[in-house]
Amino acid sequence: MADEQQNNATANGANQQQVQFALQRIYVKDLSFESPKAPAVFQSQWNPQVNLDLNTRHTKLQDDIYEVVLSLSATVTNGEEVTFIAEVQQGGIFAIGGLDEASMRHTLGAFCPNILFPYAREAIDNLVLRGSFPPLMLAPVNFDALFAQSEQRRLAEAGQAEA
């Protein structure tokens, strides 16, 4: 009887695909810093306004292998003038398998960018410091909330397309 139960459990396990996730590589895909008003900007009263743009994209490289790229662009103005622009595209290669479509979208759209964000934040901070500006401490980002908003928009657009 115990052998029958073990064989049934093994057969059921073989039918269910096992979830796999592995980080293969993290790298900087693109990096940019410009300070169009330097050196005059260093003579100004410092009252910065920060605008952060964030975007993610993913590409299937081969079966179960995906590239996820997190793009961060920080534009800092002082008054009406752009003080500096720091941009990074932080890439990662992930081996992901055994997920249904919704779980795969969530993994590529929220989980992977969450892994990449600390690396991108550090790259931006280093660029800003090398430009001789005060550190730009970017707050953590809730990628799950951003993904949920994106999914709501996607579903609303799909509903409008059907109507």
Secondary structure, DSSP 8 states (H G I E B T S, - for coil): -HHHHHHHHHHHHHHS---EEEEEEEEEEEEEEE-TTTTGGGGS---EEEEEEEEEEEEEEETTEEEEEEEEEEEEEETTEEEEEEEEEEEEEEEEES--HHHHHHIIIIIHHHHHHHHHHHHHHHHHHHTT----------HHHHHHHHHHHHHHHHHHHH-
